[in-house]
Amino acid sequence: MTIRHFVTHHISKESNDPAATLQCSEHEADLDNEQSERFYSQATSQLKGILTQRGSKRYGAFHPEVTLVRAQIQDWKGERQTFLALTRRISQHFANSLDNTQFAIDGYLAFIYEELADSDRLYLFHLRRKTSVSINADMTLSETHYIDFSNTGFGMMLNLTDWLVQEEAKYITFSYGRSDKPTQNQFAEFVGFTDTLDTAAETEEFLQIVDEFSQGLPAEQSYEYKSKVVDYCMEQDKRGEPVDFTDLADYVESQMESKPESRSGEDFSHYIVEKQKERQASKPALTPEQMAEQGASTADVAEAIKTELIPDRKKLKSFIRYSGKNKDISLSFSAAMLEQDIVFDGVNNRLQINKLPESLVKQLKSRDSSD
């Protein structure tokens, strides 16, 4: 069992209420009870999966000037307060931060502490519940409540191991849930979360390198190569794992239907890393080699070279597909079709589509027949 603590508190506030109502738990989850522990483990597993698979993740650290939550966690780690006291104080301070605001919230704040082989992690989730009807043992009906996982609010994971040793500048993962974004922003500010990793910008820079590399391939292989890169990156993102350039190169090479004559998996990973070095060297800072010579840690040098990537899902999708919509039309097509089956007239902002989906053709012909 890796879960050491699990606590929930109920919080509620309407937008016109002067203050939030907080109902704190009197005790932690009984994780020594086998049946009880099974429920909490299942809930934790599902919540971690939701956080991992979301495309709205942000990575960062505590802001140096926002110390309240950070200090409470330090007190707990220093055994100056219990985990239950920690969760109560954070919940109360968050409720106080909503005083005299238009923010609204309802549900539960769930705190989970997990010990893994390589790291200790603190999770915080905003849970919402649903009301339904259940059948009792005597066949009568009664009202029941259950966690609505599909409607989970914000989620946060603090990697305590990385934070305490300060080896990483992205020890917090924060994710937005459904709706109530202003309230979720309020929580991020309350915690002191600040972005230290621009995944969109880094993914865009990475995809530019991939595009440059693909231009050196035969035309029929270029789009296939880019598609395989995106497929791998998307799968890694869904699993919550970074993209290692060498592993990516090996995967793409193994998935290509026709092997590139002038490129190899080793060439690809080497090309990306070398391009990253060139771009790093063009900035007003030390090159990775200079950092190593001056005694920088291996982690710092690896960060400078960028041998791995935390991808941005939106940027990945737009790399191989163009899409857009308004109230009257929705359009999406593969980037490989541009200048072939689809031609863009930039002067007049028009698209000429020479190959329509069969289902659409049938609908249009059916309409003509009925007219």
N, C-alpha and C positions, 0 to 999 in steps of 0.2 A: 504494500500500500504506500503510495507516494504522497497522498493528501494528509497533511498534519493538522490543518484547521479549516473549518468551513462555518461562516457566520452570515446570517441575513438580518437586515433591519428594514422596516417598512417606512417609506417616505411618501408624502402626498402634499400637493399644493396646486390650487387653481390659480389661473393667471391674475385674478382680482383679489386673491388672498394676501394679507399683509405679511404672512410668514408661513413656512412649511410646517407640517405636522410630522413628527418623527416618533416612531414606536420601536424601541430597541429590544433586541433579544436579551433574555435573561441568562442565557447560557449558549455554549457552542454546540455544534453537532456532535452527537455521540458516535464517534468513529470507531470505538471499540466494539460496538454492537454490529455483528456481521450483516444483519438485514439492513440496518440503518446505513452502514458504510457503503453498501451496494448502491443505494439510492443516490448518495452524495457523489460516489464515483461516476455513476452514469451521467448525472447532471454536469459534473466537471468536464467529463470527456466531451459532451455535446457542446458546452460553452466554449471550450478550447478550440473545437472544430469550427465553430462559427467565427471566432476571432481569426483563425488561420486562413479560412477560405474567403473572407471578405476582401473586396478590392479597394476598400476605403482606408486601408491602414496607413498610419503615419508613424515615423520613427524619430525619437528624440531623447531628451534628457530633462532633468529638473532645471528650471530657470534659477540662476544663482540668487536672485532677489526675492523669490517666493519660497519661503522656508517652512511654512506651517506643517504641511503634510510630511515633508522630508524629515523634519525634526521629530514628529510623532513616530515615524518608522524607525528612526535611529534609537529612540527611547525603547521601543519594543525589542529591537535587535540587541540593545545593550542590557536587556532584561530589567529595565526600569518600569515596565508596565506589561500587562498580559496582552495576548492577541485580541481578546474580547474587548479590553479597554481601548486598544488601538482603534478597532473598528467603530466603536461607539463615538470616540472623539472625532474621528474623521467624518463620520456621518453627521454629527451635531454641527461641526464647523461648516460642512457643505450646506446643511439646512439653514444655518445662519446667513450664509452668503446669498441666499435667495430672498432674504427679507426685503420688503418694499421694492420688489422687482415685478416685472410682468411675466417672468418665467413660470412655466407649469410643469409638474412632474407627478407621476404616480407609479408605484411599483415597489420594488425591493432592491436594496444595495447588497450584493452578495460579495463577500470577501473570502478568498481561497488562498491558502498557503500550501505550496507543493514543493517537495524535496525530490530532485532528480539526481542522477549520477554525476552530471556535469554542472548543475546549477540549481539554485533555489529560486523560486518564483512566487511573486505575489500577484494575484489576479483580483480585479474589481469589475463587476458587471452590474448593469442596470437591468433587472428582470421585470417583465410584465406578466400578468396572469390572465387566464380566461375562466369564465364561469360556464359550467355545463350541468348536465343531469346524469346521475349514476343510478344503477340498480343495486339495492342492498341485498344482503343475504336472505332477508325475508320477502324478497321480490317487490318491496316498496321502492318508490323513487325519492331521491333527495338531491339537493344541490351540492355540487362539488367544484373545487377550484384546482387548476393545474397551471404549470409554467408554460407560457406561450413562447417557446424557443424561436419560432419563426418571426416573432416581433421583439426580439431582444434589443435593448437600447445600446448605449455606449459600452465599450469594453476596454480594459487597460491591463497590460501585463508589464510588471516591473521585474527585470532580471536582477535579483538582489546580488548575485555573485559578481556580475559585471559592474554593477553600481558601486559596491563596496571596495572593489580593487581598482576602479576607475580605468579599466583597460579599454572600454568601449565608450564612444560618445553617443551611442544609440541604444541605451539599455531600457528604454520605455517604448512599448508598442501601444498605440492608441487607435481605436477604430470607432467610427460613427455607426450608430444603429439607425433604425427606421424613424423618420420624422424627428421633430423637436430638436433640430440642429442648434438653434440659439441656446437651449438649455444645455446641450452637450458641449458647446463651446464654453459655456460658463463653468462646467465641471472641469474641462481641460485647463482653463485659466486658474481655477481654484487649486487644482493639484500642483500647478506650476509647470505643466508640460510645455516644452518648447521644441519645435522642429530643429533637428540638426542634420537631417538627411533629406535632400530634395530628390525623391525617387523619380519624379517626372523628368527633371532635367538630366539626371544621370542615365535614365533609360533612353532618352532622346539622343544623347551623345553616343551611347552604346549602339543604338540602331543606325546612326550615321556611319559608324565604323563598319557595321555589318553590311550596309548598303555599298560602301566603298569596296569591301572585299568581294561582294557578289558581282560587282561590275567586271571583275576580272574572270568571271566564269562564262561559259557559253550561254547564249541567250535562253535556251530551253532549260538550263539548270538554275539560272539566277533566282527566279521566283520560287522554285522548289526549295532552294537552300534557305531563303528568307522565311518561308513558311515553316520549315522544320525548326529553325531557330525560335520562332514565335511559339510553336507548339510546346517546345521544351520549357521555355521561360514561363509560359502560362501554367504548366503543370507544377513547376517548382513554386510558383506564387501560390497556387491553391493548397500546396502542402506546407506553406509557410517557410520554405527553405530558400536560401540565396542561390543564385546561378553561378556556379563555378565554371570559368571559361574553358578549362581543359575538359571537364565532364561534358559540357555543352558540345564542344567540338567532336568528342568521341560519339555522342549520341547522334548528331547530325550526319556524321560520316557513315554510321551504321544504318541510318534510315534512308539515305539517298538511293533512289531507284537506279540511277546511273552515276557511277563514280566520276567526280571531276578529274580531268586529266592533269591539270596544272596546280591543283590544290590538294591538301590533305588535312585530316583533323589536326595534326600537329601544327601545320601552317596556320590554320584558322586561329587557334588559341594563341599562338605566338604573335600573329598579326594584331590581334586585339590588345594584348599586353603591351606590345611595342608602340601601338598608337596611343595607348593610355599614357605611356612614359613620355611620348613626344608632347602630348597636350599638357601634361603636368609640368614638363620642362619649360613650356612657353609661358607659364604663369610666373608671377613674381615670388617664387619660393624655391626651396632646394629641390633638386631632382632626387628620385629614390636612391640613386647611387651615392649622392652627396649626403643624404640623410643617414645611410648605412655607415659611411666613413666617419661621420660625427657621433656615432654611437647610438643612433635611434633604435628603438625596439623593433623586432621583427613585425609585430602587429602594426606599428606606425608605417613602416616601409610598405607592407602589403596594402594598407589603406591608400597610400599614395599611388601605388601602381594599379590598384583596383583589379585584383585578380578574380573578383566576384562582384555580382550585382544583385541588389534587391530591386526587382522590376516593378514598373508601374503598369497595371493592367490596361488602362485606357490607351496609353502610348503603344503598347504591344498590338492591340486590336487595330488601331488606326494605321499601323505600319503596312498591313497587308490587305486592308479593306477601307474603302471610302464610304461614308454614310452621312446622312443628314435628313432632317424632316421638318415640316411645318404643319399647320393645322390641316392642310389639304393633301400633302404628299409625304411619303416616307420612301427613301431610296438608299440602297446599300449594294455595293458590288465589289468584287475582288479587284485589287490593284493590278493584277495581271491582265485584266480586260481593257485597261486604259490604253488608248492609242491603237487598239486592235478592234474589238467588238464595240467599244465605246470611245467616242472622240469628244474631247472638250474644246469648245470655242471660247477662249478666254476673253476675246474682245466683246462678244455679245453675251457672255455668261450662259452658254447653252451646251447641252449634252446631246450628242447624236448616238442613239442606241441602235446597233445593227443586229443584235441578237437578244430576243426577248425570251423569258421563261415560258415553257410550253403551257403551263397552267394559266398564265396571263393571256397568252394568245387565244386559248380556248374561250376564256371569259369574253374577250373582245369580239371574237367571231360569233359567239352565241348572242351577244347583244345586237350585232348587225343583222343576224338572222331574224331575231324577234322584231326588230324595227321594220 
